[in-house]
């Protein structure tokens, strides 16, 4: 059984702070791992770079992924997550401020489980995080981790 942590992939420090505050306000106590670019997200998931030696079978319960990221954008991160046996079934929620229809279409084509536009109002955002937390952490049945990769 893996830990029920959340991987937050977000480069905007204000949005990171907002998300962490919203989780706290909703009493979501899961550990939240924050990475600020696409390369770090993949390094964390696959135990590479500064995360070398991390138990890669300890995968997050859900990934909250921004699209506009430095080094490697969210679309490419999502493609790589879906291309690997270890992570291909991992729930990925796109959380972005993008209003581009093409981003929405490409996210689902690449295998996103959900697409949420970040509300600008804090109370709306708190409510969105509450609903995400309730669904992805309490109701959703995560796929089992395949051993012996």
C-alpha positions as CSV (number, residue, x, y, z in Angstrom):
1,X,0.0,0.0,0.0
2,X,1.5,3.3,-1.0
3,X,1.2,6.6,0.9
4,X,-1.8,8.8,0.2
5,X,0.3,11.8,-0.8
6,X,-0.4,14.5,-3.4
7,X,2.1,15.7,-6.0
8,X,1.6,19.4,-6.7
9,X,3.4,20.5,-9.9
10,X,3.2,24.3,-9.9
11,X,5.7,27.0,-10.6
12,X,3.7,30.0,-9.4
13,X,4.6,30.4,-5.7
14,X,1.3,32.3,-5.0
15,X,-0.7,29.4,-6.5
16,X,1.3,26.9,-4.4
17,X,0.6,28.9,-1.2
18,X,-3.1,29.3,-2.2
19,X,-3.4,25.5,-2.8
20,X,-1.7,24.6,0.5
21,X,-3.9,27.1,2.3
22,X,-7.0,25.6,0.6
23,X,-6.0,22.1,1.6
24,X,-5.4,23.2,5.2
25,X,-8.7,25.1,5.3
26,X,-10.5,21.9,4.2
27,X,-8.6,19.7,6.7
28,X,-7.0,17.7,4.0
29,X,-4.0,16.3,5.9
30,X,-2.3,14.3,3.2
31,X,1.4,15.0,2.6
32,X,1.8,17.4,-0.3
33,X,5.0,17.2,-2.3
34,X,5.6,20.4,-4.2
35,X,7.8,20.6,-7.3
36,X,8.1,23.8,-9.4
37,X,8.9,22.5,-12.9
38,X,8.2,19.6,-15.2
39,X,11.7,18.1,-15.0
40,X,11.5,17.9,-11.2
41,X,8.0,16.3,-11.4
42,X,9.4,13.5,-13.6
43,X,12.5,13.2,-11.4
44,X,10.3,12.7,-8.3
45,X,8.1,10.2,-10.0
46,X,10.9,8.1,-11.5
47,X,13.5,8.5,-8.7
48,X,16.0,10.4,-10.7
49,X,18.1,13.6,-10.2
50,X,17.8,15.0,-6.7
51,X,15.2,12.2,-6.0
52,X,17.6,9.4,-6.9
53,X,17.1,6.5,-4.5
54,X,13.5,7.4,-3.6
55,X,11.2,4.4,-3.5
56,X,9.4,4.8,-6.9
57,X,6.7,2.4,-5.9
58,X,5.5,5.0,-3.4
59,X,3.6,6.9,-6.0
60,X,1.2,9.8,-5.2
61,X,-2.5,9.2,-4.8
62,X,-3.1,12.1,-7.3
63,X,-1.0,14.6,-9.3
64,X,-2.2,18.2,-9.6
65,X,-0.4,19.4,-12.7
66,X,-0.2,22.9,-14.1
67,X,0.3,23.2,-17.8
68,X,2.5,26.3,-18.0
69,X,5.7,25.1,-16.4
70,X,9.4,25.9,-16.9
71,X,11.8,23.3,-18.4
72,X,9.1,20.9,-19.5
73,X,5.5,21.9,-19.9
74,X,2.5,20.0,-18.3
75,X,1.5,18.4,-21.6
76,X,4.9,16.8,-22.0
77,X,4.9,15.7,-18.3
78,X,1.5,14.1,-18.8
79,X,2.7,12.3,-22.0
80,X,5.7,10.9,-20.1
81,X,3.5,9.8,-17.1
82,X,1.2,7.9,-19.4
83,X,4.0,6.3,-21.4
84,X,5.5,4.6,-18.4
85,X,4.1,1.3,-16.9
86,X,4.6,2.5,-13.3
87,X,2.7,5.8,-13.7
88,X,0.3,5.3,-16.6
89,X,-2.7,4.7,-14.4
90,X,-1.9,7.4,-11.9
91,X,-4.8,10.0,-11.6
92,X,-3.7,13.3,-13.0
93,X,-5.8,16.5,-12.5
94,X,-4.8,19.4,-14.7
95,X,-5.1,22.6,-12.6
96,X,-4.5,25.6,-14.9
97,X,-5.4,29.2,-15.5
98,X,-5.4,28.5,-19.2
99,X,-8.6,29.3,-21.0
100,X,-7.3,27.9,-24.3
101,X,-9.6,25.2,-25.7
102,X,-6.6,23.6,-27.3
103,X,-5.1,23.0,-23.9
104,X,-8.3,21.3,-22.7
105,X,-8.4,19.1,-25.8
106,X,-4.7,18.2,-25.7
107,X,-4.9,17.4,-21.9
108,X,-7.6,14.9,-22.4
109,X,-5.9,13.4,-25.5
110,X,-2.8,12.9,-23.4
111,X,-4.8,11.1,-20.7
112,X,-5.7,13.6,-18.1
113,X,-8.3,12.3,-15.7
114,X,-9.7,15.8,-15.0
115,X,-9.3,19.4,-16.1
116,X,-9.9,22.2,-13.6
117,X,-9.5,25.9,-14.4
118,X,-8.2,27.8,-11.4
119,X,-10.8,30.2,-10.1
120,X,-9.3,33.6,-9.2
121,X,-11.5,34.0,-6.2
122,X,-10.0,32.4,-3.0
123,X,-13.4,31.1,-1.7
124,X,-14.2,29.5,-5.1
125,X,-10.7,28.0,-5.1
126,X,-11.1,26.6,-1.5
127,X,-14.3,25.0,-2.6
128,X,-12.7,23.5,-5.8
129,X,-9.9,22.0,-3.7
130,X,-12.4,20.6,-1.2
131,X,-14.3,18.9,-4.0
132,X,-11.0,17.6,-5.6
133,X,-9.8,16.3,-2.2
134,X,-13.1,14.6,-1.4
135,X,-13.3,12.9,-4.8
136,X,-9.6,12.0,-5.5
137,X,-8.6,11.2,-1.9
138,X,-11.7,9.6,-0.4
139,X,-14.0,8.3,-3.1
140,X,-11.8,7.4,-6.0
141,X,-10.3,3.9,-5.9
142,X,-6.6,4.2,-7.0
143,X,-5.2,1.5,-9.3
144,X,-2.9,-1.0,-7.5
145,X,0.8,-0.4,-7.9
146,X,2.3,-3.0,-10.2
147,X,5.3,-4.6,-8.5
148,X,8.6,-5.6,-10.1
149,X,8.9,-3.0,-12.8
